[in-house]
Amino acid sequence: MYAYMRTTLVLEDQLFRSAKREAGKKGTTLSEVVNRALRKHFLAKSPDDSGKVTFSMPVFGEPSAIHQSPQQLAQLRDEGR
């Protein structure tokens, strides 16, 4: 079940006309054309997307491998480091 939110969009004239024309051809609404386009954009997976989420953090200075236990991390957190 979908939840709907009414909103106002400012569209470029040419995009509006194209979307309105597409809605007329398909016998649907402008809202459905816009929703379908947004769904396609946000839910599409790129060919190189393996589904993995990558995380990167900037490192300042010389990177080194530091392995700390959860207790050591908690201590550093409590000390405000």
N, C-alpha and C positions, 0 to 999 in steps of 0.2 A: 504494500500500500504506500502510495506516495503522499507526502505532505506538500502542500502548495503554498507559495508565498507570492503575493502580488507586489510587483515592483515596477519601476520606470527605468527604461533603458534609453540611452541616446545613441541611435544608430546612424551610421553614414547613410546618406540618401540612396546611393547605389546598392548598398547591402540591404536596406529596407525594401527597395523595389524588387530586388532579386528574391528575397525571402518571401515577400508577399506573392510574387509570381509563382514560386515553388509551392506555396500553400494552396493557391488556386488550382494548379495542375494536379496536386495530390488530393484535393478535396478535403483539406484539413485546415487548421488554424495557424496563424502566424506564431502563436505561442508554442505550438507543437513543433513547428519547423525549428525555432530557436532552441527549444529544449533538446530536440534530437541532435542538433549540431553541437550543443554544449556537452551532451552526454558522450557523443562520439569523440570529441576533443579530450575530455577529461578521463574517460574510461579506456581509451585506446592504449595499447601497449606498443612500444616501439620494438622493432626486431631485436635490438640488442638488450632489451629489458629482461633480465632473468628473474625478476620478481624480488630480488634482493634489495634491501634498503641499505644504502651506504651512508656512513657517517664520517665526516672529516672535521678535524679541529686544527686550527692554526697552532703551530709549535714555534716558540721563540727561543732562539739559542740553538745549541747543538743537541739534536735529538739523541736520546739514549734509552735503552730498554730498562724500564724500572718496573719491577713486579712487587706489588704491595698487597698484603692480605686485607680482607674486609675490616679487620680490627685496626690495622694501621691507617687505612683510609678514614675510618670513623674518628680516630684520634686526630688526624690532620684536620678534618672537618671541624671538630670541636675546638681545636686551637685557632681556628679562623684562617687557616692557610688555604 
